[in-house]
Amino acid sequence: MILYPSVDKLLKRVDSRYSLIMLASKRAHELDAGAKPLLSKYDSVKSVGKALEEIVAGDVMIDPDTKAKLK
C-alpha cells in the first residue's frame, strides 16, 4: 500500500492509474540501472518509492509528444 506520496497527489500529475504505474515502473528501472537521482533527498529507500516521489515533485512526467501519438 502506498502511503507517501498519496495516490491523489500522484493522479494530479498523471491522468490515469495505468499511466502512473507505467511511468513509475520505467523510472524505477532507470534508477536501478544507475540513472542519476533527480531529487536531493528521498523518504523512500526503494526505487519505486523514489520514482513516485520524483513524479509528485514534477521532475518526471510523460512526454506529451509521445502521448499525442498514442491517441
mmCIF file of the N, C-alpha and C atoms, coordinates in Angstrom:
data_MODEL
# 
_entry.id   MODEL 
# 
loop_
_atom_site.group_PDB 
_atom_site.id 
_atom_site.type_symbol 
_atom_site.label_atom_id 
_atom_site.label_alt_id 
_atom_site.label_comp_id 
_atom_site.label_asym_id 
_atom_site.label_entity_id 
_atom_site.label_seq_id 
_atom_site.pdbx_PDB_ins_code 
_atom_site.Cartn_x 
_atom_site.Cartn_y 
_atom_site.Cartn_z 
_atom_site.occupancy 
_atom_site.B_iso_or_equiv 
_atom_site.pdbx_formal_charge 
_atom_site.auth_seq_id 
_atom_site.auth_comp_id 
_atom_site.auth_asym_id 
_atom_site.auth_atom_id 
_atom_site.pdbx_PDB_model_num 
ATOM 1   N N  . MET A 1 1  ? 0.841  -1.174 0.000   1.00 0.00 ? 1  MET A N  1 
ATOM 2   C CA . MET A 1 1  ? 0.000  0.000  0.000   1.00 0.00 ? 1  MET A CA 1 
ATOM 3   C C  . MET A 1 1  ? 0.892  1.245  0.000   1.00 0.00 ? 1  MET A C  1 
ATOM 4   N N  . ILE A 1 2  ? 0.544  2.209  -0.817  1.00 0.00 ? 2  ILE A N  1 
ATOM 5   C CA . ILE A 1 2  ? 1.307  3.446  -0.918  1.00 0.00 ? 2  ILE A CA 1 
ATOM 6   C C  . ILE A 1 2  ? 0.769  4.432  0.120   1.00 0.00 ? 2  ILE A C  1 
ATOM 7   N N  . LEU A 1 3  ? 1.643  4.884  1.007   1.00 0.00 ? 3  LEU A N  1 
ATOM 8   C CA . LEU A 1 3  ? 1.246  5.901  1.972   1.00 0.00 ? 3  LEU A CA 1 
ATOM 9   C C  . LEU A 1 3  ? 1.773  7.267  1.564   1.00 0.00 ? 3  LEU A C  1 
ATOM 10  N N  . TYR A 1 4  ? 3.004  7.297  1.061   1.00 0.00 ? 4  TYR A N  1 
ATOM 11  C CA . TYR A 1 4  ? 3.583  8.557  0.608   1.00 0.00 ? 4  TYR A CA 1 
ATOM 12  C C  . TYR A 1 4  ? 4.314  8.301  -0.693  1.00 0.00 ? 4  TYR A C  1 
ATOM 13  N N  . PRO A 1 5  ? 4.160  9.091  -1.669  1.00 0.00 ? 5  PRO A N  1 
ATOM 14  C CA . PRO A 1 5  ? 3.159  10.141 -1.803  1.00 0.00 ? 5  PRO A CA 1 
ATOM 15  C C  . PRO A 1 5  ? 1.769  9.553  -2.013  1.00 0.00 ? 5  PRO A C  1 
ATOM 16  N N  . SER A 1 6  ? 0.770  10.318 -1.690  1.00 0.00 ? 6  SER A N  1 
ATOM 17  C CA . SER A 1 6  ? -0.594 9.800  -1.796  1.00 0.00 ? 6  SER A CA 1 
ATOM 18  C C  . SER A 1 6  ? -0.997 9.631  -3.264  1.00 0.00 ? 6  SER A C  1 
ATOM 19  N N  . VAL A 1 7  ? -1.871 8.694  -3.491  1.00 0.00 ? 7  VAL A N  1 
ATOM 20  C CA . VAL A 1 7  ? -2.342 8.415  -4.852  1.00 0.00 ? 7  VAL A CA 1 
ATOM 21  C C  . VAL A 1 7  ? -3.060 9.635  -5.423  1.00 0.00 ? 7  VAL A C  1 
ATOM 22  N N  . ASP A 1 8  ? -3.783 10.355 -4.580  1.00 0.00 ? 8  ASP A N  1 
ATOM 23  C CA . ASP A 1 8  ? -4.491 11.549 -5.048  1.00 0.00 ? 8  ASP A CA 1 
ATOM 24  C C  . ASP A 1 8  ? -3.518 12.594 -5.596  1.00 0.00 ? 8  ASP A C  1 
ATOM 25  N N  . LYS A 1 9  ? -2.408 12.811 -4.902  1.00 0.00 ? 9  LYS A N  1 
ATOM 26  C CA . LYS A 1 9  ? -1.412 13.771 -5.366  1.00 0.00 ? 9  LYS A CA 1 
ATOM 27  C C  . LYS A 1 9  ? -0.750 13.283 -6.654  1.00 0.00 ? 9  LYS A C  1 
ATOM 28  N N  . LEU A 1 10 ? -0.511 11.985 -6.744  1.00 0.00 ? 10 LEU A N  1 
ATOM 29  C CA . LEU A 1 10 ? 0.113  11.424 -7.944  1.00 0.00 ? 10 LEU A CA 1 
ATOM 30  C C  . LEU A 1 10 ? -0.812 11.563 -9.151  1.00 0.00 ? 10 LEU A C  1 
ATOM 31  N N  . LEU A 1 11 ? -2.116 11.339 -8.942  1.00 0.00 ? 11 LEU A N  1 
ATOM 32  C CA . LEU A 1 11 ? -3.058 11.420 -10.053 1.00 0.00 ? 11 LEU A CA 1 
ATOM 33  C C  . LEU A 1 11 ? -3.315 12.849 -10.512 1.00 0.00 ? 11 LEU A C  1 
ATOM 34  N N  . LYS A 1 12 ? -2.875 13.829 -9.735  1.00 0.00 ? 12 LYS A N  1 
ATOM 35  C CA . LYS A 1 12 ? -2.926 15.216 -10.198 1.00 0.00 ? 12 LYS A CA 1 
ATOM 36  C C  . LYS A 1 12 ? -1.828 15.466 -11.228 1.00 0.00 ? 12 LYS A C  1 
ATOM 37  N N  . ARG A 1 13 ? -0.778 14.652 -11.190 1.00 0.00 ? 13 ARG A N  1 
ATOM 38  C CA . ARG A 1 13 ? 0.352  14.785 -12.121 1.00 0.00 ? 13 ARG A CA 1 
ATOM 39  C C  . ARG A 1 13 ? 0.206  13.903 -13.359 1.00 0.00 ? 13 ARG A C  1 
ATOM 40  N N  . VAL A 1 14 ? -0.456 12.756 -13.191 1.00 0.00 ? 14 VAL A N  1 
ATOM 41  C CA . VAL A 1 14 ? -0.618 11.777 -14.277 1.00 0.00 ? 14 VAL A CA 1 
ATOM 42  C C  . VAL A 1 14 ? -2.109 11.499 -14.408 1.00 0.00 ? 14 VAL A C  1 
ATOM 43  N N  . ASP A 1 15 ? -2.597 11.416 -15.637 1.00 0.00 ? 15 ASP A N  1 
ATOM 44  C CA . ASP A 1 15 ? -4.038 11.359 -15.861 1.00 0.00 ? 15 ASP A CA 1 
ATOM 45  C C  . ASP A 1 15 ? -4.719 10.021 -15.602 1.00 0.00 ? 15 ASP A C  1 
ATOM 46  N N  . SER A 1 16 ? -3.979 8.929  -15.460 1.00 0.00 ? 16 SER A N  1 
ATOM 47  C CA . SER A 1 16 ? -4.629 7.644  -15.183 1.00 0.00 ? 16 SER A CA 1 
ATOM 48  C C  . SER A 1 16 ? -3.720 6.767  -14.331 1.00 0.00 ? 16 SER A C  1 
ATOM 49  N N  . ARG A 1 17 ? -4.326 5.828  -13.646 1.00 0.00 ? 17 ARG A N  1 
ATOM 50  C CA . ARG A 1 17 ? -3.550 4.912  -12.803 1.00 0.00 ? 17 ARG A CA 1 
ATOM 51  C C  . ARG A 1 17 ? -2.623 4.052  -13.657 1.00 0.00 ? 17 ARG A C  1 
ATOM 52  N N  . TYR A 1 18 ? -3.097 3.642  -14.811 1.00 0.00 ? 18 TYR A N  1 
ATOM 53  C CA . TYR A 1 18 ? -2.265 2.837  -15.706 1.00 0.00 ? 18 TYR A CA 1 
ATOM 54  C C  . TYR A 1 18 ? -1.020 3.617  -16.120 1.00 0.00 ? 18 TYR A C  1 
ATOM 55  N N  . SER A 1 19 ? -1.197 4.860  -16.531 1.00 0.00 ? 19 SER A N  1 
ATOM 56  C CA . SER A 1 19 ? -0.061 5.693  -16.930 1.00 0.00 ? 19 SER A CA 1 
ATOM 57  C C  . SER A 1 19 ? 0.896  5.912  -15.757 1.00 0.00 ? 19 SER A C  1 
ATOM 58  N N  . LEU A 1 20 ? 0.338  6.078  -14.575 1.00 0.00 ? 20 LEU A N  1 
ATOM 59  C CA . LEU A 1 20 ? 1.151  6.259  -13.375 1.00 0.00 ? 20 LEU A CA 1 
ATOM 60  C C  . LEU A 1 20 ? 2.016  5.035  -13.111 1.00 0.00 ? 20 LEU A C  1 
ATOM 61  N N  . ILE A 1 21 ? 1.429  3.866  -13.219 1.00 0.00 ? 21 ILE A N  1 
ATOM 62  C CA . ILE A 1 21 ? 2.172  2.624  -12.985 1.00 0.00 ? 21 ILE A CA 1 
ATOM 63  C C  . ILE A 1 21 ? 3.275  2.454  -14.023 1.00 0.00 ? 21 ILE A C  1 
ATOM 64  N N  . MET A 1 22 ? 2.956  2.713  -15.273 1.00 0.00 ? 22 MET A N  1 
ATOM 65  C CA . MET A 1 22 ? 3.954  2.564  -16.332 1.00 0.00 ? 22 MET A CA 1 
ATOM 66  C C  . MET A 1 22 ? 5.112  3.557  -16.158 1.00 0.00 ? 22 MET A C  1 
ATOM 67  N N  . LEU A 1 23 ? 4.798  4.799  -15.834 1.00 0.00 ? 23 LEU A N  1 
ATOM 68  C CA . LEU A 1 23 ? 5.812  5.826  -15.648 1.00 0.00 ? 23 LEU A CA 1 
ATOM 69  C C  . LEU A 1 23 ? 6.697  5.502  -14.444 1.00 0.00 ? 23 LEU A C  1 
ATOM 70  N N  . ALA A 1 24 ? 6.090  5.121  -13.332 1.00 0.00 ? 24 ALA A N  1 
ATOM 71  C CA . ALA A 1 24 ? 6.859  4.794  -12.131 1.00 0.00 ? 24 ALA A CA 1 
ATOM 72  C C  . ALA A 1 24 ? 7.734  3.566  -12.360 1.00 0.00 ? 24 ALA A C  1 
ATOM 73  N N  . SER A 1 25 ? 7.207  2.575  -13.051 1.00 0.00 ? 25 SER A N  1 
ATOM 74  C CA . SER A 1 25 ? 7.965  1.368  -13.334 1.00 0.00 ? 25 SER A CA 1 
ATOM 75  C C  . SER A 1 25 ? 9.184  1.667  -14.202 1.00 0.00 ? 25 SER A C  1 
ATOM 76  N N  . LYS A 1 26 ? 8.972  2.443  -15.247 1.00 0.00 ? 26 LYS A N  1 
ATOM 77  C CA . LYS A 1 26 ? 10.075 2.786  -16.145 1.00 0.00 ? 26 LYS A CA 1 
ATOM 78  C C  . LYS A 1 26 ? 11.155 3.573  -15.405 1.00 0.00 ? 26 LYS A C  1 
ATOM 79  N N  . ARG A 1 27 ? 10.741 4.544  -14.603 1.00 0.00 ? 27 ARG A N  1 
ATOM 80  C CA . ARG A 1 27 ? 11.716 5.347  -13.864 1.00 0.00 ? 27 ARG A CA 1 
ATOM 81  C C  . ARG A 1 27 ? 12.436 4.511  -12.803 1.00 0.00 ? 27 ARG A C  1 
ATOM 82  N N  . ALA A 1 28 ? 11.723 3.600  -12.149 1.00 0.00 ? 28 ALA A N  1 
ATOM 83  C CA . ALA A 1 28 ? 12.352 2.727  -11.151 1.00 0.00 ? 28 ALA A CA 1 
ATOM 84  C C  . ALA A 1 28 ? 13.420 1.848  -11.805 1.00 0.00 ? 28 ALA A C  1 
ATOM 85  N N  . HIS A 1 29 ? 13.133 1.334  -12.997 1.00 0.00 ? 29 HIS A N  1 
ATOM 86  C CA . HIS A 1 29 ? 14.132 0.538  -13.722 1.00 0.00 ? 29 HIS A CA 1 
ATOM 87  C C  . HIS A 1 29 ? 15.354 1.388  -14.057 1.00 0.00 ? 29 HIS A C  1 
ATOM 88  N N  . GLU A 1 30 ? 15.128 2.626  -14.453 1.00 0.00 ? 30 GLU A N  1 
ATOM 89  C CA . GLU A 1 30 ? 16.248 3.526  -14.753 1.00 0.00 ? 30 GLU A CA 1 
ATOM 90  C C  . GLU A 1 30 ? 17.099 3.768  -13.504 1.00 0.00 ? 30 GLU A C  1 
ATOM 91  N N  . LEU A 1 31 ? 16.442 3.988  -12.364 1.00 0.00 ? 31 LEU A N  1 
ATOM 92  C CA . LEU A 1 31 ? 17.178 4.202  -11.117 1.00 0.00 ? 31 LEU A CA 1 
ATOM 93  C C  . LEU A 1 31 ? 17.977 2.964  -10.735 1.00 0.00 ? 31 LEU A C  1 
ATOM 94  N N  . ASP A 1 32 ? 17.380 1.788  -10.904 1.00 0.00 ? 32 ASP A N  1 
ATOM 95  C CA . ASP A 1 32 ? 18.088 0.539  -10.607 1.00 0.00 ? 32 ASP A CA 1 
ATOM 96  C C  . ASP A 1 32 ? 19.295 0.337  -11.515 1.00 0.00 ? 32 ASP A C  1 
ATOM 97  N N  . ALA A 1 33 ? 19.199 0.853  -12.741 1.00 0.00 ? 33 ALA A N  1 
ATOM 98  C CA . ALA A 1 33 ? 20.288 0.699  -13.707 1.00 0.00 ? 33 ALA A CA 1 
ATOM 99  C C  . ALA A 1 33 ? 21.389 1.746  -13.504 1.00 0.00 ? 33 ALA A C  1 
ATOM 100 N N  . GLY A 1 34 ? 21.193 2.650  -12.541 1.00 0.00 ? 34 GLY A N  1 
ATOM 101 C CA . GLY A 1 34 ? 22.238 3.618  -12.242 1.00 0.00 ? 34 GLY A CA 1 
ATOM 102 C C  . GLY A 1 34 ? 21.972 5.036  -12.711 1.00 0.00 ? 34 GLY A C  1 
ATOM 103 N N  . ALA A 1 35 ? 20.740 5.352  -13.069 1.00 0.00 ? 35 ALA A N  1 
ATOM 104 C CA . ALA A 1 35 ? 20.413 6.712  -13.503 1.00 0.00 ? 35 ALA A CA 1 
ATOM 105 C C  . ALA A 1 35 ? 20.615 7.685  -12.345 1.00 0.00 ? 35 ALA A C  1 
ATOM 106 N N  . LYS A 1 36 ? 20.927 8.913  -12.700 1.00 0.00 ? 36 LYS A N  1 
ATOM 107 C CA . LYS A 1 36 ? 21.170 9.951  -11.706 1.00 0.00 ? 36 LYS A CA 1 
ATOM 108 C C  . LYS A 1 36 ? 19.856 10.312 -11.010 1.00 0.00 ? 36 LYS A C  1 
ATOM 109 N N  . PRO A 1 37 ? 19.851 10.343 -9.678  1.00 0.00 ? 37 PRO A N  1 
ATOM 110 C CA . PRO A 1 37 ? 18.650 10.764 -8.952  1.00 0.00 ? 37 PRO A CA 1 
ATOM 111 C C  . PRO A 1 37 ? 18.323 12.226 -9.251  1.00 0.00 ? 37 PRO A C  1 
ATOM 112 N N  . LEU A 1 38 ? 17.035 12.537 -9.323  1.00 0.00 ? 38 LEU A N  1 
ATOM 113 C CA . LEU A 1 38 ? 16.600 13.888 -9.646  1.00 0.00 ? 38 LEU A CA 1 
ATOM 114 C C  . LEU A 1 38 ? 16.315 14.739 -8.411  1.00 0.00 ? 38 LEU A C  1 
ATOM 115 N N  . LEU A 1 39 ? 16.151 14.098 -7.259  1.00 0.00 ? 39 LEU A N  1 
ATOM 116 C CA . LEU A 1 39 ? 15.901 14.820 -6.015  1.00 0.00 ? 39 LEU A CA 1 
ATOM 117 C C  . LEU A 1 39 ? 17.125 14.721 -5.114  1.00 0.00 ? 39 LEU A C  1 
ATOM 118 N N  . SER A 1 40 ? 17.307 15.705 -4.269  1.00 0.00 ? 40 SER A N  1 
ATOM 119 C CA . SER A 1 40 ? 18.458 15.686 -3.361  1.00 0.00 ? 40 SER A CA 1 
ATOM 120 C C  . SER A 1 40 ? 18.226 14.774 -2.170  1.00 0.00 ? 40 SER A C  1 
ATOM 121 N N  . LYS A 1 41 ? 16.957 14.571 -1.780  1.00 0.00 ? 41 LYS A N  1 
ATOM 122 C CA . LYS A 1 41 ? 16.633 13.727 -0.629  1.00 0.00 ? 41 LYS A CA 1 
ATOM 123 C C  . LYS A 1 41 ? 15.355 12.945 -0.920  1.00 0.00 ? 41 LYS A C  1 
ATOM 124 N N  . TYR A 1 42 ? 15.365 11.679 -0.545  1.00 0.00 ? 42 TYR A N  1 
ATOM 125 C CA . TYR A 1 42 ? 14.196 10.823 -0.719  1.00 0.00 ? 42 TYR A CA 1 
ATOM 126 C C  . TYR A 1 42 ? 13.743 10.305 0.635   1.00 0.00 ? 42 TYR A C  1 
ATOM 127 N N  . ASP A 1 43 ? 12.441 10.123 0.806   1.00 0.00 ? 43 ASP A N  1 
ATOM 128 C CA . ASP A 1 43 ? 11.905 9.492  2.009   1.00 0.00 ? 43 ASP A CA 1 
ATOM 129 C C  . ASP A 1 43 ? 11.929 7.970  1.874   1.00 0.00 ? 43 ASP A C  1 
ATOM 130 N N  . SER A 1 44 ? 11.873 7.481  0.663   1.00 0.00 ? 44 SER A N  1 
ATOM 131 C CA . SER A 1 44 ? 11.842 6.048  0.397   1.00 0.00 ? 44 SER A CA 1 
ATOM 132 C C  . SER A 1 44 ? 13.240 5.520  0.081   1.00 0.00 ? 44 SER A C  1 
ATOM 133 N N  . VAL A 1 45 ? 13.491 4.293  0.457   1.00 0.00 ? 45 VAL A N  1 
ATOM 134 C CA . VAL A 1 45 ? 14.770 3.660  0.116   1.00 0.00 ? 45 VAL A CA 1 
ATOM 135 C C  . VAL A 1 45 ? 14.640 2.792  -1.136  1.00 0.00 ? 45 VAL A C  1 
ATOM 136 N N  . LYS A 1 46 ? 13.420 2.440  -1.509  1.00 0.00 ? 46 LYS A N  1 
ATOM 137 C CA . LYS A 1 46 ? 13.195 1.583  -2.672  1.00 0.00 ? 46 LYS A CA 1 
ATOM 138 C C  . LYS A 1 46 ? 13.050 2.428  -3.932  1.00 0.00 ? 46 LYS A C  1 
ATOM 139 N N  . SER A 1 47 ? 13.436 1.845  -5.051  1.00 0.00 ? 47 SER A N  1 
ATOM 140 C CA . SER A 1 47 ? 13.442 2.585  -6.314  1.00 0.00 ? 47 SER A CA 1 
ATOM 141 C C  . SER A 1 47 ? 12.045 2.999  -6.770  1.00 0.00 ? 47 SER A C  1 
ATOM 142 N N  . VAL A 1 48 ? 11.038 2.169  -6.536  1.00 0.00 ? 48 VAL A N  1 
ATOM 143 C CA . VAL A 1 48 ? 9.671  2.532  -6.930  1.00 0.00 ? 48 VAL A CA 1 
ATOM 144 C C  . VAL A 1 48 ? 9.194  3.726  -6.109  1.00 0.00 ? 48 VAL A C  1 
ATOM 145 N N  . GLY A 1 49 ? 9.483  3.729  -4.821  1.00 0.00 ? 49 GLY A N  1 
ATOM 146 C CA . GLY A 1 49 ? 9.123  4.854  -3.970  1.00 0.00 ? 49 GLY A CA 1 
ATOM 147 C C  . GLY A 1 49 ? 9.827  6.129  -4.399  1.00 0.00 ? 49 GLY A C  1 
ATOM 148 N N  . LYS A 1 50 ? 11.104 5.999  -4.771  1.00 0.00 ? 50 LYS A N  1 
ATOM 149 C CA . LYS A 1 50 ? 11.854 7.163  -5.257  1.00 0.00 ? 50 LYS A CA 1 
ATOM 150 C C  . LYS A 1 50 ? 11.240 7.689  -6.550  1.00 0.00 ? 50 LYS A C  1 
ATOM 151 N N  . ALA A 1 51 ? 10.855 6.778  -7.434  1.00 0.00 ? 51 ALA A N  1 
ATOM 152 C CA . ALA A 1 51 ? 10.233 7.182  -8.701  1.00 0.00 ? 51 ALA A CA 1 
ATOM 153 C C  . ALA A 1 51 ? 8.928  7.929  -8.441  1.00 0.00 ? 51 ALA A C  1 
ATOM 154 N N  . LEU A 1 52 ? 8.119  7.438  -7.509  1.00 0.00 ? 52 LEU A N  1 
ATOM 155 C CA . LEU A 1 52 ? 6.860  8.104  -7.182  1.00 0.00 ? 52 LEU A CA 1 
ATOM 156 C C  . LEU A 1 52 ? 7.107  9.488  -6.581  1.00 0.00 ? 52 LEU A C  1 
ATOM 157 N N  . GLU A 1 53 ? 8.133  9.617  -5.765  1.00 0.00 ? 53 GLU A N  1 
ATOM 158 C CA . GLU A 1 53 ? 8.470  10.922 -5.196  1.00 0.00 ? 53 GLU A CA 1 
ATOM 159 C C  . GLU A 1 53 ? 8.896  11.894 -6.294  1.00 0.00 ? 53 GLU A C  1 
ATOM 160 N N  . GLU A 1 54 ? 9.625  11.411 -7.292  1.00 0.00 ? 54 GLU A N  1 
ATOM 161 C CA . GLU A 1 54 ? 10.029 12.263 -8.420  1.00 0.00 ? 54 GLU A CA 1 
ATOM 162 C C  . GLU A 1 54 ? 8.814  12.690 -9.243  1.00 0.00 ? 54 GLU A C  1 
ATOM 163 N N  . ILE A 1 55 ? 7.854  11.795 -9.391  1.00 0.00 ? 55 ILE A N  1 
ATOM 164 C CA . ILE A 1 55 ? 6.638  12.118 -10.155 1.00 0.00 ? 55 ILE A CA 1 
ATOM 165 C C  . ILE A 1 55 ? 5.834  13.183 -9.432  1.00 0.00 ? 55 ILE A C  1 
ATOM 166 N N  . VAL A 1 56 ? 5.624  13.030 -8.134  1.00 0.00 ? 56 VAL A N  1 
ATOM 167 C CA . VAL A 1 56 ? 4.820  14.003 -7.390  1.00 0.00 ? 56 VAL A CA 1 
ATOM 168 C C  . VAL A 1 56 ? 5.535  15.350 -7.303  1.00 0.00 ? 56 VAL A C  1 
ATOM 169 N N  . ALA A 1 57 ? 6.869  15.349 -7.372  1.00 0.00 ? 57 ALA A N  1 
ATOM 170 C CA . ALA A 1 57 ? 7.627  16.603 -7.361  1.00 0.00 ? 57 ALA A CA 1 
ATOM 171 C C  . ALA A 1 57 ? 7.577  17.303 -8.715  1.00 0.00 ? 57 ALA A C  1 
ATOM 172 N N  . GLY A 1 58 ? 7.130  16.585 -9.749  1.00 0.00 ? 58 GLY A N  1 
ATOM 173 C CA . GLY A 1 58 ? 7.034  17.180 -11.080 1.00 0.00 ? 58 GLY A CA 1 
ATOM 174 C C  . GLY A 1 58 ? 8.309  17.049 -11.891 1.00 0.00 ? 58 GLY A C  1 
ATOM 175 N N  . ASP A 1 59 ? 9.267  16.262 -11.398 1.00 0.00 ? 59 ASP A N  1 
ATOM 176 C CA . ASP A 1 59 ? 10.532 16.088 -12.109 1.00 0.00 ? 59 ASP A CA 1 
ATOM 177 C C  . ASP A 1 59 ? 10.465 14.999 -13.180 1.00 0.00 ? 59 ASP A C  1 
ATOM 178 N N  . VAL A 1 60 ? 9.530  14.083 -13.045 1.00 0.00 ? 60 VAL A N  1 
ATOM 179 C CA . VAL A 1 60 ? 9.340  13.013 -14.032 1.00 0.00 ? 60 VAL A CA 1 
ATOM 180 C C  . VAL A 1 60 ? 7.910  13.101 -14.521 1.00 0.00 ? 60 VAL A C  1 
ATOM 181 N N  . MET A 1 61 ? 7.751  13.134 -15.839 1.00 0.00 ? 61 MET A N  1 
ATOM 182 C CA . MET A 1 61 ? 6.406  13.204 -16.408 1.00 0.00 ? 61 MET A CA 1 
ATOM 183 C C  . MET A 1 61 ? 6.371  12.495 -17.759 1.00 0.00 ? 61 MET A C  1 
ATOM 184 N N  . ILE A 1 62 ? 5.186  12.243 -18.234 1.00 0.00 ? 62 ILE A N  1 
ATOM 185 C CA . ILE A 1 62 ? 5.012  11.598 -19.530 1.00 0.00 ? 62 ILE A CA 1 
ATOM 186 C C  . ILE A 1 62 ? 5.270  12.634 -20.619 1.00 0.00 ? 62 ILE A C  1 
ATOM 187 N N  . ASP A 1 63 ? 6.016  12.241 -21.619 1.00 0.00 ? 63 ASP A N  1 
ATOM 188 C CA . ASP A 1 63 ? 6.319  13.127 -22.743 1.00 0.00 ? 63 ASP A CA 1 
ATOM 189 C C  . ASP A 1 63 ? 5.026  13.418 -23.504 1.00 0.00 ? 63 ASP A C  1 
ATOM 190 N N  . PRO A 1 64 ? 4.620  14.678 -23.606 1.00 0.00 ? 64 PRO A N  1 
ATOM 191 C CA . PRO A 1 64 ? 3.355  14.995 -24.280 1.00 0.00 ? 64 PRO A CA 1 
ATOM 192 C C  . PRO A 1 64 ? 3.352  14.623 -25.756 1.00 0.00 ? 64 PRO A C  1 
ATOM 193 N N  . ASP A 1 65 ? 4.520  14.644 -26.422 1.00 0.00 ? 65 ASP A N  1 
ATOM 194 C CA . ASP A 1 65 ? 4.583  14.265 -27.834 1.00 0.00 ? 65 ASP A CA 1 
ATOM 195 C C  . ASP A 1 65 ? 4.281  12.787 -28.011 1.00 0.00 ? 65 ASP A C  1 
ATOM 196 N N  . THR A 1 66 ? 4.812  11.959 -27.131 1.00 0.00 ? 66 THR A N  1 
ATOM 197 C CA . THR A 1 66 ? 4.555  10.519 -27.189 1.00 0.00 ? 66 THR A CA 1 
ATOM 198 C C  . THR A 1 66 ? 3.092  10.238 -26.893 1.00 0.00 ? 66 THR A C  1 
ATOM 199 N N  . LYS A 1 67 ? 2.541  10.931 -25.921 1.00 0.00 ? 67 LYS A N  1 
ATOM 200 C CA . LYS A 1 67 ? 1.154  10.743 -25.541 1.00 0.00 ? 67 LYS A CA 1 
ATOM 201 C C  . LYS A 1 67 ? 0.212  11.103 -26.685 1.00 0.00 ? 67 LYS A C  1 
ATOM 202 N N  . ALA A 1 68 ? 0.514  12.153 -27.420 1.00 0.00 ? 68 ALA A N  1 
ATOM 203 C CA . ALA A 1 68 ? -0.319 12.577 -28.544 1.00 0.00 ? 68 ALA A CA 1 
ATOM 204 C C  . ALA A 1 68 ? -0.298 11.536 -29.668 1.00 0.00 ? 68 ALA A C  1 
ATOM 205 N N  . LYS A 1 69 ? 0.835  10.889 -29.873 1.00 0.00 ? 69 LYS A N  1 
ATOM 206 C CA . LYS A 1 69 ? 0.949  9.873  -30.925 1.00 0.00 ? 69 LYS A CA 1 
ATOM 207 C C  . LYS A 1 69 ? 0.123  8.641  -30.609 1.00 0.00 ? 69 LYS A C  1 
ATOM 208 N N  . LEU A 1 70 ? -0.069 8.336  -29.333 1.00 0.00 ? 70 LEU A N  1 
ATOM 209 C CA . LEU A 1 70 ? -0.800 7.150  -28.931 1.00 0.00 ? 70 LEU A CA 1 
ATOM 210 C C  . LEU A 1 70 ? -2.307 7.294  -29.122 1.00 0.00 ? 70 LEU A C  1 
ATOM 211 N N  . LYS A 1 71 ? -2.806 8.494  -29.188 1.00 0.00 ? 71 LYS A N  1 
ATOM 212 C CA . LYS A 1 71 ? -4.260 8.706  -29.307 1.00 0.00 ? 71 LYS A CA 1 
ATOM 213 C C  . LYS A 1 71 ? -4.742 8.513  -30.705 1.00 0.00 ? 71 LYS A C  1 
# 
